[in-house]
Amino acid sequence: MEVLVKSNKILHVLEVKNLWVETSKFPILRDINFKSYKGKIKVIIGESGAGKSTLGFFLAGILKNELKARGKVLLDGMEVFPPLSKEWKGKKAGIIFQDPYSFFDPRERIFNSIKEGLLYHFHLKEKEAEEITESWLTRVKFPEKYRRNFPHQLSGGMLQRASIASVLSLNPEIVIADEPTSALDPPLRRGITEIFREVARERYIIYITHFIDEALEIGDDFLVLYGGMVMEETDINFIHPYSKLLTSSILKKGEPIKPSVGYSPHPSNLPPGCPFMERCELKSKECKKIPPLTRHGKTILRCWNVP
Ligand code: SF4
């Protein structure tokens, strides 16, 4: 087993290399490369159509059948894709969706739904599954008196806490949060992000959001996608022209991304060359060719004209 070692310490890394995800007609993700470290929250940001959710679905092992993926994924130095194992979905990687109402069976009480998930995935006695369910609901601060309620009897914020408890109860190493706060009012969002901050120490967290203020608050480092490509992978010091446009788009707290200049292209209709060219103030003749990913200090980015 190849394990990355730095200063005599094992580095726990989830590494995606040259990942493409394609329909039969066009690519949705093009040559995605990034690393995520255990204990850190990797935030993926970008506008609609950038490929964020497709990347999340791929990592969770729930890509639609009509989409084809190629590339490599390594976890702690071991190749885990291609292909993802049968146990990957749920047990190794869990995903929390935007809409918590679609997560649960509406005919089943919340507590029972979580317990049944545990009984399905693990050889547990009923009592053990109940204890694990209780402990996770407590950990996400889900009020005791509502634990036997049906989904329709709960608020979006409570249901999202329950869906997080359900995913985490299976103890996945990788947790993908696909815009987990987008259906919630601003006061409820903070409670959800605090849960991720708390559980991040033990896992790989891939946090997808279109709220820039939330991204900057929760993220340890960032992957900026545009037109299905990585534009920048960085800590907080954004230097790519698109990242700068995104981060300058914060109008007020809780606003989704609304860059003021132009629109993000659909992946089926990307311009030739750098996909950001039509909106970029720094464009030059070179930009008619797709720039490679290059390292600039701690940042990796795709741009011909960043000094
Ligand atoms: S490669 Fe050119 S068009 Fe693309 S971001 Fe850089 S300067 Fe702008």
Boltz pocket constraint, residues with backbone or C-beta under 6 A from the ligand:
constraints:
  - pocket:
      binder: B
      contacts: [[A, 241], [A, 242], [A, 274], [A, 275], [A, 276], [A, 277], [A, 278], [A, 280], [A, 281], [A, 282], [A, 283], [A, 284], [A, 286], [A, 287], [A, 289], [A, 291], [A, 302], [A, 303], [A, 304], [A, 305], [A, 306]]
      max_distance: 6.0
